[in-house]
Amino acid sequence: MKYQEDSFYINKVLKGNLPSFAILIEKHKGMAYTLALRIAKNHEDAEEIAQDAFLKAYNSLSSFKQESRFSTWLYKIIYNTAISRFRKKQLDQTSLEDMSIPDSLHEDDHDGLDIMHLRERKKIISTAITRLKEEEGVVLTLFYLSEKNIKEIEEITGFTDSNIKILLYRGRKKLLFELKKILKEEIVDIL
């Protein structure tokens, strides 16, 4: 589905068209869940966090000034909701296996093997990210998967510019180390 700019749907919701918020949810649910999962490290908690965050966003939509992107504002709500929940209880760690496949991969020009390879790569990368410190995983997810810039990550997390750059640097190094370790483990398992 080709989406309009978020402001289009926001303005419709503010004028009373509630189904437009469902489109915003559909548009952002994948990254909302992924960000929540980076902190919660548990599928059920991540789903609850994402749902709670969308509800909070809906209830506060009239206060959204549209000075930043909606996704930045929403991810900040998700981040704060997840951190609040995480602080209240220690969450179990699980690997990320059930990420949705982008619509572009459902086209006829891709075969099942391509989709299987993509799922396997996602599983390996997600496993490696869950082995990182929480802050590193969140910053890497926001920067690479959500394509947020440093300023937007500052708004979402409250981290300083230099702290984000350090987390990105360390996170990339640790991610590479973890990926090598996982791939080495898989090779040993095959032999």
N, C-alpha and C positions, 0 to 999 in steps of 0.2 A: 504494500500500500504506500502510495506517495503521500507524504504529509505536508501540510501547510506550515508556516512559521508558528511557533508556540503562541505568539501574541494574538494570532487569529483566533485560536481556540479559547485563550484566556478571556478575550473581549466578549466572545459568545457566552461563556460561562457567566461572566459578570452581568450580562444582560438577561440571564435566566435560562439559557440553553444548557441544561445539566448534562445531556449526552456528550457534549463537547469535552467535558472533563474525562470521560471514558477514553476518548481518543488520545488525550495527553497521557493517560495511564498506559495505554497500549504502546504509545511511542517511547516511553521512558522506563517501562517495567523491567526490561532486561538489565539495563545498567543499574537501576535502583536495587534490584535483587543482587546483582554481582557485588555492588559496593557494600550492601548489608552483609552479605556472606563473607566478605573479606574481614569484617570485624567480628561477626558472630561465629563464623566457622561451623555453622550448623544450618542445614537446609530449612528446618521448620522455623527456627528463630529468625532466619533471614527473611522468610516469607512474611512473618508477622511484623517484622520491623518495616519492610517495604509497605505493607498494607497500612500500618499505623502512620507512616510518613506521608503516604498519599492522602490519608484522611486529614492529617494536620495541614497539609498543603491546601486541600480543598477548603477547610475551615478558615484558613488565613489568606486565601487568594485575594481578597479585597485589599489586604495590606501590602501585597506584592507591588512594589513601585515600578517594576520593569526597567530599572536602571542597569541591572545585570541580566544575563540570560536566565530564563526560567529553569533550565537544567542545573545551573549553578546554585540557584536558590533551593531547588528541590533536593539536590545532593547534600546541601548543608543540613537540611531538615533530616534527611536519611542518616547522615553521619552523626548528628547530635542525638537522634533517636536511638541509634545503635550503640553509641558510647554510653548513653544513660542506662540502657538495658544491660550492657556488658558490665558496667560498674555495679549493678545490683546483684548480678550472679555470674559465676564463672561458667563459661560456655564450653561445651565439648567441641573438639576439633574433628571435622570430617573433610574428606576431599570433595572437590567440586567436579561433578560428573555430568550433571543434567542441565548444562547451559543450552539455551535455544540456538538453533542454527539460523543464521540470517536468511531472510526471504530470497536473496539472490542465489542461494545454493539450492533452492527448490526448483530452479529452472531446469528444463530438459537437457541443457548442454553439460550438466554435471552427472556423473554416474555414481552409483552407490559406493564405489571404492574411494572416490574423492571425499564423500561425506564421512566415510569411516575413518579416513586419514585425518580429516579435520577434527573429528571427535577425539581421536587418540591424541593429537597434538594439544587440543584444549585440555584434555585430562592431565597430560604431563605438565603443561604450563601451570594449570590450576593447582596441581599437587605441589609444585615447586613454590608457588606464591604462598600457599598455606604454611609453608615451612619458614617463611620470613617473619620478622617482627610485624605486629599489627600495623604500625604506622607506615612501614615500608610498603607493605602490601596495598594499603589504601592509596598511598601516593602514586605507586606504579599503576594501579587500576585507574585512578582518575586521569593521570597523565597520558597513558597509552591507550586504554580502552575507551575512556570517555572523551579523550582528546581535549582535556582541559589544560589551559595554560597555567603558569605559576601563580599569577594574580588570582585566577579563579579558584585554584586549590587553596590559596591563602584564605579566601572568603569562606570556603567550605569547611576547612579544618581548623582555622585559627592559627596554623603554624606560620612562622615567619618565612620570608623569601629564602633566606640562607638555610634555614632548617629544611625546607622542601628540597632545595638543591642537594643538600647533604643526604637526605633520605633517598632521593632518586639515584644519586651516585652509589651509595652503599647498597641500596635495593637491587640495582642492576648487577653489581658485582656478586652479591649473594644469590641472586636469581640464576645467573650463569653457573655458579658453583653448584647450586641445587639441581639444575637441569642436567649438568654433566654427571652428577652423582646418580640421579634417577635413571638416566640412559645407560650408565655403566651397570646399575643393578639389573636393568631389563636384559642387557646382553648376557650377563652371568646367568640369569634365569633361563634364557633360551638354550645356552650351552649345557 
